[in-house]
C-alpha cells in the first residue's frame, strides 16, 4: 500500500473551493477518503477569510482540514526564509516552511513563488512537490 503524502493548501485552494471549482472539491474529497487530512497554515486562513456568513464553501473545506498554528519559532524561520529569498509574503513563507518540514505536496495557484521559496530551503524544499490548481 502506498504511503499517503501530506498535503498543504495555500490561499489558492481556499479561493478555488469558495468559487465552487469541481477539481478542488474532487481532489479534497479523494484525499479525505484515502485517510488524509489536508493542512492549512493559519496565515492562509487569515489571508482568505473575510466574512464567514458569505464564505460557506471555504468554511466547509476548512472543516475537513487541520489548521497549522504559527508560533514564535515558525515565525522566525519564515522571516529568515523571506530574507534569504528576497521576498516579503509571510503567507507564502508559511506554506513553504510547513510543506518542506513535512515533505508535502502543496496545492497552489502560485507555483512560481512557492517554488522560489522552497529552493531557498535547501534539501527539505527539494522534497516538496507542487500541484497546480
C-alpha positions in Angstrom: 0.0 0.0 0.0 1.3 3.4 -0.9 2.1 6.0 1.8 -0.2 9.0 1.6 1.9 12.2 1.4 0.9 15.2 3.4 -0.9 17.9 1.5 -0.7 21.7 2.4 -3.3 24.1 0.9 -2.3 27.6 0.0 -4.8 30.5 -0.4 -5.5 29.5 -4.0 -7.0 26.2 -2.8 -9.4 28.0 -0.4 -10.3 30.5 -3.1 -10.9 27.7 -5.7 -13.2 26.0 -3.2 -15.1 29.2 -2.5 -15.6 29.6 -6.2 -17.1 26.1 -6.4 -14.4 24.7 -8.6 -15.1 21.0 -9.1 -11.5 20.0 -9.4 -10.5 21.2 -5.9 -13.6 19.6 -4.3 -12.9 16.3 -6.1 -9.3 16.3 -5.0 -10.2 17.3 -1.5 -12.8 14.5 -1.1 -10.5 11.9 -2.6 -7.7 12.8 -0.2 -10.1 12.7 2.8 -11.5 9.3 1.6 -7.9 8.0 1.4 -7.4 8.9 5.0 -5.6 12.1 4.7 -6.3 15.4 6.4 -5.0 18.5 4.4 -3.1 21.1 6.4 -3.8 24.8 6.1 -1.4 27.3 7.7 -3.2 29.8 9.9 -1.9 32.7 7.9 -3.6 31.3 4.8 -6.9 31.3 6.6 -6.3 34.9 7.7 -5.4 35.9 4.1 -8.6 34.5 2.6 -11.2 34.8 5.4 -13.3 37.9 5.2 -16.9 37.2 6.1 -17.9 33.8 7.4 -21.6 34.4 6.6 -20.6 34.7 2.9 -17.9 32.0 2.7 -19.8 28.8 3.3 -17.8 26.8 0.8 -14.5 27.9 2.3 -15.8 27.1 5.7 -16.9 23.6 4.5 -13.5 22.9 3.1 -11.8 24.0 6.3 -13.9 21.6 8.3 -12.0 18.8 6.7 -8.6 20.3 7.3 -6.2 20.8 10.2 -5.1 24.4 10.7 -1.4 24.8 11.5 -0.8 27.5 14.1 2.1 29.9 13.7 4.3 30.0 16.8 7.4 32.2 17.5 9.9 29.6 16.2 8.0 29.2 12.9 7.5 32.9 12.5 11.3 33.5 12.9 12.0 30.6 10.4 9.6 32.1 7.9 11.1 35.6 8.3 14.6 34.2 7.8 13.4 32.4 4.7 11.9 35.6 3.3 15.2 37.3 3.9 17.2 34.6 2.1 14.8 34.6 -0.8 14.5 38.4 -1.0 10.7 38.2 -0.9 8.1 39.6 1.6 5.0 37.4 1.6 4.8 35.7 5.0 1.7 33.7 3.9 3.6 32.0 1.1 6.6 31.7 3.5 4.4 29.8 6.0 3.2 27.5 3.2 6.7 26.7 2.1 8.2 26.2 5.6 5.4 23.9 6.7 5.3 21.9 3.5 9.0 21.5 3.5 9.1 20.3 7.1 6.6 17.5 6.1 7.8 16.7 2.6 4.3 17.6 1.5 2.6 18.3 -1.7 1.4 22.0 -2.0 -1.9 22.6 -3.7 -1.3 26.1 -5.1 -2.3 28.6 -7.7 1.1 30.3 -7.3 3.7 27.7 -8.1 6.5 30.1 -9.1 6.5 32.0 -5.8 6.2 28.8 -3.7 9.0 27.1 -5.7 11.2 30.1 -5.3 10.8 29.9 -1.5 11.3 26.1 -1.5 14.5 26.5 -3.4 15.9 28.6 -0.6 15.1 25.9 2.0 17.7 23.6 0.7 17.2 19.8 0.6 13.9 19.9 2.5 12.5 22.2 -0.1 13.5 19.9 -2.9 11.4 17.0 -1.4 8.3 19.2 -1.6 6.2 19.0 -4.8 3.6 21.3 -6.2 0.1 20.6 -7.6 -1.2 23.5 -9.7 -4.8 24.5 -9.1 
